[in-house]
Amino acid sequence: MNETKDEIRFHRQEMAYWLSVQKDAQWRGDVKTEQLAIKERRKHRDAVLAIWASPTEQLAVCV
């Protein structure tokens, strides 16, 4: 159980980090970094969903 919580915590922290990178890149007008941040944030969002959401819930979030 603690491993699952740690994994979720890690991915949520990464999502927060990449969101801040994305916002900073938007402010600076850096399109490439903004796209990278979006891609990385989605990767961690999908990882969190894979840990705790059912397949139907995962589909609903990604649509």
N, CA, C and O atoms as a GROMACS GRO file, in nm:
protein
  252
    1MET      N    1   0.082  -0.120   0.000
    1MET     CA    2   0.000   0.000   0.000
    1MET      C    3   0.086   0.126   0.000
    1MET      O    4   0.058   0.221  -0.073
    2ASN      N    5   0.190   0.128   0.080
    2ASN     CA    6   0.277   0.245   0.084
    2ASN      C    7   0.349   0.266  -0.048
    2ASN      O    8   0.374   0.379  -0.089
    3GLU      N    9   0.384   0.155  -0.115
    3GLU     CA   10   0.449   0.168  -0.246
    3GLU      C   11   0.356   0.236  -0.346
    3GLU      O   12   0.400   0.320  -0.424
    4THR      N   13   0.230   0.200  -0.342
    4THR     CA   14   0.132   0.261  -0.432
    4THR      C   15   0.119   0.409  -0.402
    4THR      O   16   0.116   0.491  -0.494
    5LYS      N   17   0.110   0.443  -0.274
    5LYS     CA   18   0.100   0.585  -0.236
    5LYS      C   19   0.224   0.661  -0.281
    5LYS      O   20   0.213   0.774  -0.329
    6ASP      N   21   0.340   0.600  -0.265
    6ASP     CA   22   0.465   0.665  -0.306
    6ASP      C   23   0.469   0.686  -0.458
    6ASP      O   24   0.512   0.790  -0.506
    7GLU      N   25   0.422   0.586  -0.531
    7GLU     CA   26   0.419   0.599  -0.677
    7GLU      C   27   0.326   0.712  -0.719
    7GLU      O   28   0.361   0.794  -0.804
    8ILE      N   29   0.208   0.716  -0.660
    8ILE     CA   30   0.111   0.821  -0.692
    8ILE      C   31   0.169   0.958  -0.655
    8ILE      O   32   0.157   1.053  -0.732
    9ARG      N   33   0.230   0.967  -0.538
    9ARG     CA   34   0.290   1.094  -0.495
    9ARG      C   35   0.397   1.140  -0.594
    9ARG      O   36   0.402   1.256  -0.632
   10PHE      N   37   0.483   1.046  -0.635
   10PHE     CA   38   0.589   1.080  -0.730
   10PHE      C   39   0.530   1.135  -0.860
   10PHE      O   40   0.573   1.240  -0.908
   11HIS      N   41   0.433   1.065  -0.915
   11HIS     CA   42   0.376   1.107  -1.042
   11HIS      C   43   0.300   1.240  -1.029
   11HIS      O   44   0.303   1.321  -1.121
   12ARG      N   45   0.234   1.261  -0.917
   12ARG     CA   46   0.165   1.388  -0.896
   12ARG      C   47   0.264   1.503  -0.882
   12ARG      O   48   0.239   1.613  -0.932
   13GLN      N   49   0.376   1.479  -0.816
   13GLN     CA   50   0.479   1.582  -0.806
   13GLN      C   51   0.537   1.614  -0.943
   13GLN      O   52   0.562   1.730  -0.976
   14GLU      N   53   0.558   1.510  -1.023
   14GLU     CA   54   0.609   1.532  -1.158
   14GLU      C   55   0.508   1.609  -1.243
   14GLU      O   56   0.546   1.695  -1.322
   15MET      N   57   0.380   1.578  -1.227
   15MET     CA   58   0.277   1.651  -1.300
   15MET      C   59   0.280   1.799  -1.263
   15MET      O   60   0.269   1.886  -1.349
   16ALA      N   61   0.293   1.827  -1.134
   16ALA     CA   62   0.300   1.967  -1.089
   16ALA      C   63   0.423   2.037  -1.145
   16ALA      O   64   0.416   2.151  -1.189
   17TYR      N   65   0.536   1.966  -1.144
   17TYR     CA   66   0.659   2.024  -1.198
   17TYR      C   67   0.643   2.058  -1.346
   17TYR      O   68   0.677   2.168  -1.389
   18TRP      N   69   0.592   1.962  -1.423
   18TRP     CA   70   0.580   1.984  -1.567
   18TRP      C   71   0.475   2.090  -1.599
   18TRP      O   72   0.486   2.159  -1.700
   19LEU      N   73   0.375   2.104  -1.514
   19LEU     CA   74   0.278   2.212  -1.533
   19LEU      C   75   0.346   2.348  -1.515
   19LEU      O   76   0.321   2.441  -1.591
   20SER      N   77   0.433   2.358  -1.415
   20SER     CA   78   0.504   2.484  -1.395
   20SER      C   79   0.599   2.512  -1.511
   20SER      O   80   0.615   2.627  -1.553
   21VAL      N   81   0.663   2.407  -1.563
   21VAL     CA   82   0.750   2.424  -1.680
   21VAL      C   83   0.668   2.471  -1.800
   21VAL      O   84   0.710   2.559  -1.875
   22GLN      N   85   0.551   2.411  -1.817
   22GLN     CA   86   0.465   2.448  -1.929
   22GLN      C   87   0.423   2.594  -1.920
   22GLN      O   88   0.430   2.667  -2.018
   23LYS      N   89   0.380   2.638  -1.802
   23LYS     CA   90   0.336   2.776  -1.783
   23LYS      C   91   0.451   2.873  -1.806
   23LYS      O   92   0.433   2.979  -1.866
   24ASP      N   93   0.570   2.838  -1.758
   24ASP     CA   94   0.687   2.923  -1.778
   24ASP      C   95   0.721   2.932  -1.926
   24ASP      O   96   0.754   3.039  -1.977
   25ALA      N   97   0.713   2.819  -1.995
   25ALA     CA   98   0.743   2.818  -2.139
   25ALA      C   99   0.640   2.901  -2.216
   25ALA      O  100   0.675   2.970  -2.311
   26GLN      N  101   0.514   2.894  -2.175
   26GLN     CA  102   0.411   2.976  -2.240
   26GLN      C  103   0.443   3.124  -2.221
   26GLN      O  104   0.432   3.203  -2.314
   27TRP      N  105   0.481   3.159  -2.101
   27TRP     CA  106   0.511   3.298  -2.069
   27TRP      C  107   0.629   3.349  -2.152
   27TRP      O  108   0.630   3.463  -2.198
   28ARG      N  109   0.730   3.260  -2.172
   28ARG     CA  110   0.848   3.297  -2.249
   28ARG      C  111   0.830   3.282  -2.399
   28ARG      O  112   0.910   3.332  -2.477
   29GLY      N  113   0.724   3.213  -2.440
   29GLY     CA  114   0.700   3.190  -2.582
   29GLY      C  115   0.784   3.077  -2.640
   29GLY      O  116   0.810   3.074  -2.760
   30ASP      N  117   0.827   2.985  -2.555
   30ASP     CA  118   0.911   2.872  -2.597
   30ASP      C  119   0.820   2.753  -2.630
   30ASP      O  120   0.782   2.676  -2.542
   31VAL      N  121   0.787   2.740  -2.757
   31VAL     CA  122   0.690   2.639  -2.801
   31VAL      C  123   0.742   2.497  -2.781
   31VAL      O  124   0.667   2.410  -2.738
   32LYS      N  125   0.869   2.474  -2.812
   32LYS     CA  126   0.924   2.338  -2.800
   32LYS      C  127   0.921   2.289  -2.656
   32LYS      O  128   0.882   2.175  -2.630
   33THR      N  129   0.961   2.374  -2.563
   33THR     CA  130   0.960   2.334  -2.422
   33THR      C  131   0.817   2.316  -2.372
   33THR      O  132   0.790   2.226  -2.293
   34GLU      N  133   0.728   2.399  -2.419
   34GLU     CA  134   0.587   2.386  -2.381
   34GLU      C  135   0.532   2.251  -2.427
   34GLU      O  136   0.463   2.183  -2.351
   35GLN      N  137   0.562   2.212  -2.550
   35GLN     CA  138   0.515   2.084  -2.601
   35GLN      C  139   0.576   1.966  -2.525
   35GLN      O  140   0.508   1.868  -2.497
   36LEU      N  141   0.704   1.978  -2.492
   36LEU     CA  142   0.770   1.874  -2.412
   36LEU      C  143   0.703   1.860  -2.276
   36LEU      O  144   0.679   1.749  -2.229
   37ALA      N  145   0.673   1.973  -2.213
   37ALA     CA  146   0.609   1.971  -2.081
   37ALA      C  147   0.471   1.907  -2.089
   37ALA      O  148   0.434   1.830  -2.000
   38ILE      N  149   0.396   1.938  -2.193
   38ILE     CA  150   0.264   1.878  -2.210
   38ILE      C  151   0.277   1.726  -2.225
   38ILE      O  152   0.202   1.650  -2.164
   39LYS      N  153   0.373   1.683  -2.305
   39LYS     CA  154   0.395   1.540  -2.328
   39LYS      C  155   0.434   1.468  -2.198
   39LYS      O  156   0.381   1.361  -2.168
   40GLU      N  157   0.525   1.527  -2.122
   40GLU     CA  158   0.569   1.466  -1.997
   40GLU      C  159   0.457   1.463  -1.893
   40GLU      O  160   0.441   1.365  -1.820
   41ARG      N  161   0.380   1.570  -1.888
   41ARG     CA  162   0.269   1.575  -1.791
   41ARG      C  163   0.166   1.468  -1.824
   41ARG      O  164   0.113   1.404  -1.733
   42ARG      N  165   0.138   1.449  -1.951
   42ARG     CA  166   0.043   1.344  -1.991
   42ARG      C  167   0.095   1.206  -1.955
   42ARG      O  168   0.019   1.118  -1.913
   43LYS      N  169   0.225   1.187  -1.970
   43LYS     CA  170   0.285   1.058  -1.936
   43LYS      C  171   0.263   1.027  -1.788
   43LYS      O  172   0.228   0.914  -1.752
   44HIS      N  173   0.283   1.125  -1.702
   44HIS     CA  174   0.265   1.103  -1.558
   44HIS      C  175   0.116   1.094  -1.521
   44HIS      O  176   0.080   1.021  -1.429
   45ARG      N  177   0.032   1.167  -1.592
   45ARG     CA  178  -0.112   1.154  -1.570
   45ARG      C  179  -0.159   1.013  -1.601
   45ARG      O  180  -0.237   0.954  -1.527
   46ASP      N  181  -0.110   0.960  -1.713
   46ASP     CA  182  -0.147   0.824  -1.752
   46ASP      C  183  -0.095   0.721  -1.652
   46ASP      O  184  -0.161   0.620  -1.625
   47ALA      N  185   0.023   0.747  -1.595
   47ALA     CA  186   0.079   0.656  -1.495
   47ALA      C  187  -0.008   0.654  -1.370
   47ALA      O  188  -0.032   0.548  -1.313
   48VAL      N  189  -0.054   0.771  -1.326
   48VAL     CA  190  -0.142   0.777  -1.209
   48VAL      C  191  -0.272   0.704  -1.239
   48VAL      O  192  -0.320   0.627  -1.156
   49LEU      N  193  -0.327   0.728  -1.355
   49LEU     CA  194  -0.451   0.660  -1.391
   49LEU      C  195  -0.434   0.508  -1.395
   49LEU      O  196  -0.523   0.434  -1.353
   50ALA      N  197  -0.322   0.463  -1.445
   50ALA     CA  198  -0.297   0.319  -1.452
   50ALA      C  199  -0.290   0.257  -1.314
   50ALA      O  200  -0.324   0.140  -1.297
   51ILE      N  201  -0.247   0.333  -1.216
   51ILE     CA  202  -0.235   0.280  -1.079
   51ILE      C  203  -0.371   0.265  -1.012
   51ILE      O  204  -0.397   0.162  -0.951
   52TRP      N  205  -0.457   0.366  -1.023
   52TRP     CA  206  -0.578   0.360  -0.942
   52TRP      C  207  -0.710   0.360  -1.016
   52TRP      O  208  -0.813   0.332  -0.954
   53ALA      N  209  -0.714   0.387  -1.145
   53ALA     CA  210  -0.841   0.397  -1.217
   53ALA      C  211  -0.871   0.269  -1.293
   53ALA      O  212  -0.781   0.198  -1.338
   54SER      N  213  -1.000   0.242  -1.306
   54SER     CA  214  -1.043   0.129  -1.388
   54SER      C  215  -1.027   0.168  -1.535
   54SER      O  216  -1.013   0.286  -1.565
   55PRO      N  217  -1.027   0.071  -1.626
   55PRO     CA  218  -1.014   0.103  -1.768
   55PRO      C  219  -1.120   0.203  -1.817
   55PRO      O  220  -1.090   0.289  -1.900
   56THR      N  221  -1.241   0.191  -1.767
   56THR     CA  222  -1.347   0.283  -1.808
   56THR      C  223  -1.318   0.424  -1.760
   56THR      O  224  -1.339   0.520  -1.834
   57GLU      N  225  -1.271   0.437  -1.637
   57GLU     CA  226  -1.235   0.569  -1.583
   57GLU      C  227  -1.119   0.630  -1.661
   57GLU      O  228  -1.117   0.750  -1.688
   58GLN      N  229  -1.022   0.547  -1.698
   58GLN     CA  230  -0.908   0.595  -1.775
   58GLN      C  231  -0.955   0.651  -1.909
   58GLN      O  232  -0.910   0.757  -1.952
   59LEU      N  233  -1.045   0.580  -1.974
   59LEU     CA  234  -1.097   0.623  -2.102
   59LEU      C  235  -1.173   0.754  -2.088
   59LEU      O  236  -1.160   0.843  -2.173
   60ALA      N  237  -1.251   0.767  -1.982
   60ALA     CA  238  -1.332   0.888  -1.961
   60ALA      C  239  -1.243   1.010  -1.941
   60ALA      O  240  -1.276   1.119  -1.988
   61VAL      N  241  -1.132   0.996  -1.873
   61VAL     CA  242  -1.042   1.108  -1.846
   61VAL      C  243  -0.967   1.148  -1.972
   61VAL      O  244  -0.942   1.267  -1.993
   62CYS      N  245  -0.933   1.053  -2.054
   62CYS     CA  246  -0.849   1.080  -2.173
   62CYS      C  247  -0.929   1.131  -2.291
   62CYS      O  248  -0.870   1.176  -2.390
   63VAL      N  249  -1.060   1.126  -2.285
   63VAL     CA  250  -1.142   1.169  -2.399
   63VAL      C  251  -1.154   1.320  -2.401
   63VAL      O  252  -1.220   1.375  -2.489
   0.00000   0.00000   0.00000
